[in-house]
Every structure is written in C-alpha cells, then in structure tokens.
Amino acid sequence: MEFPEISTYFAGLKIQISMKRIFLVGYMCAGKTTIGKSLAIQMNLNYIDTDHFIENRYRKRISEIFAVEGEEHFREIEHRILLEISEYEDIVISTGGGLPCFNDNMTIMNNTGVTVYIEVPDEELAGRLGVSKNVRPVLKSRKGSELVDFVKDNLITRKPVYERAKIRFHVEKRVLKSDIECLAQELEAIKDQ
C-alpha cells in the first residue's frame, strides 16, 4: 500500500536536505562573476562574490584594504569570510583570484562544496585585464608584454592550486548560455552521485 502524502513529504524533505555549495575559482578576469551569476540563475541558487561581500562588510574597496592594511591582512579577511560563507547552502560563490591560494582555502572549499576552475588562456587573461575598468592592486601599472609576463609568472604558482578543483571549465573567449547549461548539468550529476 502506498501513501502518496508521505511519499510527497519525503520527496520534499530530500530536496530540502540536499544542499548545493559551488565555488568558482580562477585567475582575475576569468569571468567568475559573470559565470557565477548565470549559473546561479540556471540552477535556481543564490549567489555571492567574495570580493563584493568583503567590500560591503568592510565598507572599503579591495584596493583600499590592500593599500592601507596590506595583502597579508586582506588574505586573513578573505579566509574568515570563506569560513563564514562555506556554511551557506544552495549557493554559487565566485572567489577572488587569490583566495584559493592562501590559508589552505582550496582544501576548505573542496571539503565543503564543489569547486569549479574557470580556466582561461594566459594571453586572453592578460587582454581582459588590460581593458578591465576594475583596478587590481597586484597589477599596479603593468601593461602590454609586462602584463602578459606577470600573468604567466603568477599562474605558475596559482595554476596548481586552481587545478585541484573538482571540475575544470575551459573558456576561450565568450561563454554562451549553452556552456552554462552544460556546466549546470555536470554539477547536477555530481550532486546526484
């Protein structure tokens, strides 16, 4: 004998119990924010960008925190914020480019959710950074070939950390809606395992 009300209740309970926490990692200007917002809409999840979260919490721009309090202090702030938001449920989280690379943050993200490395070729990243309106503290006034060299050198240490992500999402130029749909399907498949 089947009890439809009970089956429906337990099916609903399963949905409430299964939570999703998706962390997007990658270099500056990889498109984590753009992809994160689209992915959150596609998967019907909430969305947070750690840099925006920090700026709102501390009422200062990231560049200001870097300039006044230094990178080490900023990385500690990032770490505390990560510990806080890694408890949120049903959420897509875009991280700052350096966040995974300090304070064992990548391990924390891998242990508390699904990590996705937004992988973009070095030259494409340098091109995006060169035209970005967002002032990045670590770039200072680098341009042209100096910027490309900086990105390549920086990725030597960061890429191995990013590559510890559970999923790699390669992006050449633009991300299409169909790309986001494929990523969402891959994430759903992982959740259902």
N, C-alpha and C positions, 0 to 999 in steps of 0.2 A: 504494500500500500504506500502510495506517495503522498506527501504533504506539501502541496505547492507553496503555501505561505512560508513553510520552514525552509524549503529549497531556495526560495527567493531571498529569504532573510540571510541564509548562509552565503549565498552568492554575493549579496550586497556586502556582507561582512568581509568576504575575501577581498573585494575591491578596496575596502577601507584599510585592511591590514597591509596589502601590497603597496609599498611606497616606492617612489622613484626619486633618486637624487643623482643628477647628471652634472658632472663637472667638465667644462670645456677648457682645455689648456692649449697653449701655443704662444708663439712669439708676438710681440707688439704688431698691430695692424694685420694680424692673420684673419681677422673677421669674426672673432669670438663673440662679440656683442651682437653683430648683425645676425649671425647664425643662431646664437642663443635665443634671441627674441623670436625668430621664425620657428625654431624648434619647439619652444615653449608653446607657441600658438598651435602648431601642428599636433603636439601631444597633449594639449589641454593642461599644461603645467604652469606654475608660477615661474617668475624669472628674477634673477639678481645678477648684477655686475658688481664684482667685489670692489673695483676702483670707485664706482659711483656710491656704493654702500659706505665706503670709508670716507669719501668726501662729504656725504650727508651727515654721517655720525660725528665727524670731527670739525665740520663746517670750514674746511680748508681744502684747497686743491692739492692733488698728489704732489705736484711740483713744489708747492709751498712747504709741505711736510718734509720733502727731500732737502730743500734748501735750508730750512730753519733747524730741523731736528736730525737730519742725516738719514742715509739709506738704512743703516742698522736699525734705527728706531722705527722707520717705516716698515721694515720686514717683520718686526715684532708685532706691530699693529696688524699687518696682514695675517699673521699667524693666529692672533687672538680672534680676529674676525672669522677666519676659516673654521676655527674650533666651534664658534657660535653657529655659523650657518651650516656646518656639516651635520647639524642636528635637525635642520628644516626638512620637511618632507614634500614630495611631489613638486620638485623644483629643478629648473635648469640654472646652473651657476657658471657665469663666464668669469674666469680668473684673470688677474693681471699677468702680464707676460713673465714676470719673475717669480710670482707666488709659488709655483710648484718646486722651484729650485732651492728653496731655503727652508730651514727648520723642519725637515722631513715632511713637508706639506704634501708631497706627492703620495707618500705612504698613507697619510691620513685620508686623502681623497680616494685612493684605491680601496681602502678598508671600509669607507662609509658610503660609497656610491660607485657609479660607472664613470670612468674617465674617458674623454674623447680628445685626442690630439688633432688639432686643426693644423695640418701640415701644408705649408706654402713654400715654394722655391725661394731661395735666398734673394735672388735678384728681384723677384716680384715683391717680397717684403720690403727691400730697400726702396723700390719705386714707390710703394704705398706710403712708406714713412717719409719719403722726400716731399710728398704733396699733402701730407696729413696736417690738418689745422690744429690738432691736439699737440701741445708742447710736451715732449717726453724728456724728463730730467736726465736720463742716462745718455741721451743723444747729444746733448749740448748743442753745438752749432755744426755738427758733421753734415756734409753734403756730398753728392756725386760719388766718386770712387771711394772716398774716405768713409762714406756711409755704408756702401756695399761691403768694404773690408771689415768695418765694425760689426755689421750684422753676421757675416760669415764667422768671424772670430768668436763672437758672443754665442753663436749657435753650436760651436764646438763643445762648450760646456753645458749648454742648455738642452740640446737635442737628446742626449742620452736619458735625461730626466723625462722629457716630454714623451719619449718612445716607450716609457713604462706604462703609458695609458693602455686601457683595455681595448680601445678602438682607435684606429688611425683613419682620419677623414682627410683625404688629399684634395687640395684646392689649387687649381692653376690660376684662373683669373676671377671669374664671377661664379657665384653659387646660385644655381637655379632652384626653383621650387621643387622640381623632381629630385634634386640632390638631397634636399632637406627631408623629403618623403622617404627616400631610401635610408637615410640615417635614422629616422624615426622608426622605421621597420626593423632595422638592425638592433636598435636599443630595446624595442618591444620584445624581440626574440630572446635577447639576453635576459630580460626580466622574467620571461616565461620559463626559463630553464630551471 
